[in-house]
Amino acid sequence: MSANTAPGLELAASVARSRAKLIRSATRTGSAAAIAYDDLATEYERMAARAKARADQPDMLEGAR
């Protein structure tokens, strides 16, 4: 995963959170689908954070060559 995947993952997280919000607003008690979308958004955010962290780290093998 490269650094340029992070913005896409962040966008996907935003879409998932919006869908969860829409589901909650359309139902009285919410639903398992809304919870699943929130969980998916959280995972996308974690993946984006990892992609950004990897992009900020220097390549350890680069100096060994």
N, C-alpha and C positions, 0 to 999 in steps of 0.2 A: 504494500500500500504506500503510495507516495503522498507528498504534502498536498498535491493538487486534488486529491480525493477528499480532503477534509471539508472543503466548502460544500461539496455534494452531499456528504454525510450530514452536515449541519442542516442543509435544506431538507433532507429526508426526515430528520428529527422534527423540524418545524412542521412539516406536513402531517406527520404522525400525531403530534400534539394537537394540531388543529382538528384532525378527524376525531380524536378522543373528546375534545371539547364539544364538537358538533353532536356526537353521539350522546354525551351527557345532557346537552340542552334539549335533545329530542325525546329523552326518556325521563321518567320520574326518578328512578333509582339508579340510573347509570346501567352499565352492563359489563359483562366480561370482556366484550370487544374493546370498550374504552380503556379498561385496565391493560389489556394486551397492547393497545396502541401506545399507552404511556410507557410500558416496559420496553417496547420497540424503540421509542424515541430516546429513552435513557441509554439503551445499548448503542444506538447510532451516535449519541453524544460522546460516549466512552471511546468508540472507535475513532471518531474525529480527533479527540484529544490525543490518542495514541499516535495517529498519523502525524499530527503536528509535532509531537515530541520526537518522533523518529526523524522528522525533517530537520529539527534543530540540532540533532546530535551529529558530530563529525563521523565520517566513515573510518572506523578503526583499522580496516584492512588497507586503506589507501596508503598509509605510511609504511606498511610492511613490505610493499612491493619494491 
